[in-house]
């Protein structure tokens, strides 16, 4: 994803051309914002995978562990990434999916023997 840093604006000679260029730039900004918004949903899964990867000894790292970590990332992203991409943000989606993490936490505590 390489973006131009310099634009040739010599074609803008009228107010109408300026309005068209403004609409193009607004559309480009909107596209980049949506890409960034989707990338924000991937951060928790990347953090979890990096933490798990740091606990695995180097001798055991390989195709199988990478496959497991990628599967874990997809699972976490499945909980956090909204199904309908419109009109949702990270905060509301995280609040809705918080119940899943509470269930997992309680199950882990029961497994460890704590109440």
N, C-alpha and C positions, 0 to 999 in steps of 0.2 A: 504494500500500500504506500506508494510514493506519491507525494503531492507536489505540485508545482509551487515554488515559492515566489515566483515573479510572473506577473501577468502583463500582457500587452493590451493596454486599454486605448490604443489609438483609434480603434473602430468606433468609439463612443463619440458621436458628433452631435447628437440631439438628445432632448429630454426623453423621448421614447426609447432610444437605444440605452440610455442610462437606466431606465426602469426595467428593461429586459435584462440587462446585466445584473441589476440588483436582485431580480427574481431568481436568476441562475445562481448567484452567490448564496442567497437565502436557502435555496434547495440543497446546495452543496453542504452548507453548514448543518442543515437538518439531517442529512444523510450521515455526516460524521458524528453528530450527537447520538444518533440511534446506534451506530457502530460502537461508540464508547459506552453507551448504556448497556449494551449486550455484553461487552467485555467486563463491566463491573460485576455482573452476575457470576462470572467465572472465577473471581478472586477467591472466595471461600474454598472452592474445590482445589485450586492451585495451592493454597496455604496448607490445606489438609494433606495433600499429596507430598508437598515438600517436607512437612513434619514427619510423615510416615516414612518417607525415603531416607531421612536423616537417622531414623532409628534402626533401619535395616543394615546389617553389616555389609561391607563392600564385597565380601566373598559370595554373598547370596544374591547380589543384584544381577539381573539379567532379563531375558525376554519374559519369563513368567512373572517376576515381580513387577516389571513395567506394565504388563497386561493387567495385573491385579490393581495397580495404582491407577491406570487409565479407566478401568471399570469403576473404581471408587469415585474418581472425578466425575464420571458420567452419572453415577448414582446421586452424588451431592448436587450436581447441576440440575438433575431432574427434579429435585425438591425446590431449588431456588429460582430457576429460570421460569418466568411466567409462560403459560401455554398460549395466552392471547397477548401478543406483544404490544398492543395498543392500550393506552390509558392505565398503565401500571408502572410503578417505580419500585426500586429496591426496598424501600422502607415498608411499604404496604405488603409486598410479597414476603418479606422476612417475617413480619408479624403474623401473617396467615400460616406460614410453614413452621412457626415456632412450636406448635403442638407436636409435630413429628419429632423434633429434637428433644422435647420434654419426655416423650414416650421412650425414645432411645436412651436417654439419661436414666430414667427410672428403671428400665430393663437392665442396664449396665450395673446400677446400684444393687438391684436384686441379685444379679449374677455374682457380684462381689460379696454379697451377704449383708449389706447394709440396708437399713430401712429409712 
